[in-house]
Amino acid sequence: MIRRRLPSWILVAGVVWSACSAEPPQTAESVAAVESVASEEAVGSELQRVDPPSGPGAMAPNLAVGRDGVALTWLEPLVDGVGLADGTGHSLFVSTLDGERWTPAQLITSGDGFFANWADLPGVVEATDGTRYAHWLSKLGGDTYAYGAALARSTVGATGDGEAWEEIGLLHDDASPTEHGFVSYASLATGGIQAFWLDGRAMMDGGAMQLRTTRLDGGAPATSEVLDRQVCECCATDATSASSGPVVVYRDRSTSEVRDIAVMRATPEGWSESILIHDDGWQINGCPVNGPAIAADGEQVVVAWFSAAENRPRVQVVFSSDAAVHFGEAVVVDDEAPLGRVDVEIDAQGSALVSWLGSTESGAEVRWRRISVTGERGPLNVIASTTAERSAGVPRMVRSGDQLVFVWVEASDPSELRSGLVPLG
């Protein structure tokens, strides 16, 4: 199977750092960009550390908001049992934020055959009736990227105490030995969940990576539907529910290898056409493994993303006031050689709260910043220092009431998970 994927890229000033056998040469411009630091003064956030009940080697954290609060999922390597010899033995855990502490870790599933990696994250989602679904990545064949999204369901509220999970098979209606991952969800006001993912079934016959969707409504997933037949192979998708219904955002891929961020939304007549949120014109012959993020509050929708078009790495955000039908001008969040790996939320005033990895002289930082609806940039806030390598994973952020909840990977040996709370003024 032919893949157009460079899975470990970290893009700094348009230079690719690859885990492939040969690294591209650095240019004078790229070295200067890597050595530069943000020209504006960063401030430390009022962070209250509330570390999760995870063990050594924990990785791939993810956050979701439900009726009972914020749920955190993560992976840990198996200490005993099958899978240790080839490194595929893992356990998927969940915990719920209870005030200023995390509840004890609850096991969702455990075994061998996991596809555990830094970029494609397991997760949970909760429907309006309290039903929760969890997914993780399970191998579907011998090829490195032959894996699928396995599902479990729980109908018990998110108490973190004695919750039972029932495995219900694959999210997607295809089990070919190709990639199926980078799952995102939108809870539906009428009940159920709209799920989205990257699906590689067409690549078996020389086709491209697709964006597909299905609905979860208590039972097995419905038959999937193709939304876009040619998308970037390994940039994460994200989804939300606006006033008009679910909206999904992803990195598209044109026939000329322009890989800019696109959005699709549900309408009464079906799915809308795909539109670009901004014309970056980033032409790149491979996947940067750097997906967008989206959040919504009624008609208000915000999208944050990373681009290195014209060899200028930057994190940007755009606003929509009509439920993702139209978007305004892009606002630069960070253009001092950021690494991307973004997340986004909306505050009570409709401002965008954007988190990302920023570069420093010694590595990287988990950062966040508020961008007002008029494009005014708030202070640059630093959550934690980390590394620019893949071992830093993808920091996650959600808004819960009047605070932000962060989780990130401390790239020690073995890795550890850290989390904290930041009050919103």
Secondary structure, DSSP 8 states (H G I E B T S, - for coil): ------TT-EEETTEEE-SSSS-----HHHHHHHH---SS-EEE---EE---S--TT-EEEEEEEETTEEEEEEEEE-SSSTTTTTT--EEEEEEEEETTEE---EEEEEES-B---SSS--EEEE-TTS-EEEEEEEE-SSSTT-EEEEEEEE-S-S-SSS---EEEEESSS---SSBEEEEEEEE-TTSSEEEEEEE-GGGGGT---EEEEEEESSSS----EEEESSB-SS---EEEEETTEEEEEEEB--TT-B--EEEEEEETTEE---EESS----B-SS------EEEEETTEEEEEEEE-GGG--EEEEEEESSTTSS----EEEE-SS--EEEEEEE-TTS-EEEEEEEE-SSSEEEEEEEE-TT--B--EEEEEEE-SSGGG---EEEEETTEEEEEEEE--SS-EEEEEEEE--
